[in-house]
């Protein structure tokens, strides 16, 4: 029997809409999750390989871009444009764990993916900013000093120290994520064993 593959991918707001490249901090976090049987997606939403390389943008510009994405994702045009790319990503593995920072959760919810995609998706949302949760398994991590997330989401599975911009630097966040991925891998392994 071939190894069960669980895919791990970032799905965050687009601080720089011209690029799907992961930041150095995102890349380092993802690499720490690398294990046999895990497939790491090297790009961020919307997973366009031809997009520009990573370029740091200022906090004000990043905030404006994320706010525009948050509001724009409520339109049908957003869903029509980006849902195919996310469906293609999710189709590449038996199960995907999406690492959702900030308004990534709102963007994902507004894609209105079908049940087939969602049943093979687990969300790990850190500093979540969204009006609702998708109908799939979601684990929410929130910083006690993250007033941005706390305005939108009033419950979390894990409360940590920290604020809105430092989740991926927190060892506790990595431990929570690692634990969740281990659970998903184990569940997928059991499912594969039960297949004829």
N, C-alpha and C positions, 0 to 999 in steps of 0.2 A: 504494500500500500504506500502511495506517495505521501510525503509530508503534507499535513494540512497547512494551508497558507492563510495567514491572517494579515490583512493589509493595514498599514497605519499611515494616515495622511493628515496634513494640516488643512483646516478650513477656517480661515479667519477673514476679517474685514480687509479691504484692500487699501492699505495706506498709500501705496503707489499703484494705481490701476494699470500702468504700463508694464508692470512686472509680476510674474508668478513665482519668481525665485524666492526661496526661503531666506530669511535673515540668518546671519551667523549664529544667533542664539537659538533660533528654531532648528537649524541644522544640527547643532550640538545636542539639543534635547532629543531629537529624533534618533541620532546615532546612539545615544545611551539606551534606547529601546531595542536596538538591533539584537536579534537572537535567531538561531536556526528556525525556519518555518515562518518567519515574519518577513513580510514584503514592505519595504519603506518607500513611500512615494516622494520623489525628490522635488516636487513642485507644490505650490500652494494653489488654492482656488483662484481662477477657474481652469488650472492645469493646462495652460497653453505652452508647449515647449518652445515655440518661436518667440515668446515674449522677451522683453529686455532683461538683462541680468539684474541682480539685486543692487539697489541704490538706496541708501538711507535718505529719508525725507524728514523735514522738521516736524515737530510735534503739532504745530498749528495746522500745517498743510495736511498731515496725516489725519488729524481729527476731522477736518472738513471733508476729506475724501471718504472717511468712514461714515460720517453723518449722511453724506449724499448717497452712499451705497445702502445704508439702513433705510432711508426713505424711498429710494428708487426701487428697492427689492420688492416693494408692495405692488408694483405694476406688472401687468401680464407680460410686457416686453422683456422684463428681467427673467422671468420664468422661461419664456420661449428661447431666449438667447443662451442661458446657462444650464438649464436642466439637462440637455443632451450630454454635456461634458461631464457632469456629475454622475449621470447614469452610466456612462462609459467607464468612469473610474470604479464605481461600485461593482460593475460586472466582471472586473478582473480578478476577483478573489471571492472565496466562499463567504467571507465576512470581513468587514472593514471597521476599524476604530477611527473615528474622525476626531481630531484634536481641534476643538473650536474655541478660539479666543474672542472675547468681546462680542461684537455684533455678528460674528460668523454664525452664531446660533439663529439669529433673526433671518439672515440670508438663506440659511438652509431650510428653515421652516417655510419660507415664502416660495421655495421651489416646488412645494406640494408634490413630492415624490410619491409614487404608488407603493402599495403595501409590499410588493415583491422586493423592492429596493430597501425599504425601511426594516423589514424583518431580518435583513442581513447587515444591518448597520447598528453600531453602538456609538454614542456620542460621549466624549469626555470634554465638558465645557468648563473653561477656566475664565473667571471674570465675566460670566454670561450677561449679555445685553440682548433681551428679546421680550416680546409681548406674550409669547406662549412657547411651549415645548413641542417638539415633533413627537409623533406617536411611535417612538422606538425607545429602547433603553437609553436613558440619559443619566450621567453622573455629573453633578455640578460641584465645582470647587470655587469658593469665594473668599476673598481676603477681608479680614475684619475692618481694614481701612480703605476698602474699595467702595467708595461712596457712589461711583458711577454704576457699578453692577447692582448695588443694593437698592438703587432707585427703581430698577427694572425687575429684579428677581428677589423675592423675599424669603426664599428657602434655599439651602444648599446641603449637599450630602457631606461635604467636608469644609469646615471653616479653618482658615490658616491665617498666619500673620502676613502682612504685606498689603500692597495697593494694586491699582489696576495695571501697572506697567511692569511688574516684576515677577509674575507667576512662573515663568520658565526658568527663573534663577533660583527658585525655592526647591530645596531637596524634598520637602514634603509633597510637593506637587508631582515630582517625578515618581515618588514612592506610590502615591495614589494611582497614577497612570499605569505604572508597572503592574500593580495588583489587578487593575481592571483588565489589562491586556492578557495577563496570565489566566484570568477567569474565562475570557473569550476563547483563548487558545484551547483550554481544557474542554470547554463546551463543544467546540468545533471538532476536537479529537473524538469525543464521545459520539457525536453525530456521525462522523465518518465511520466509526467502528460498527454502528448500527445499520449501516447501509448494506444491502445485499451485494 
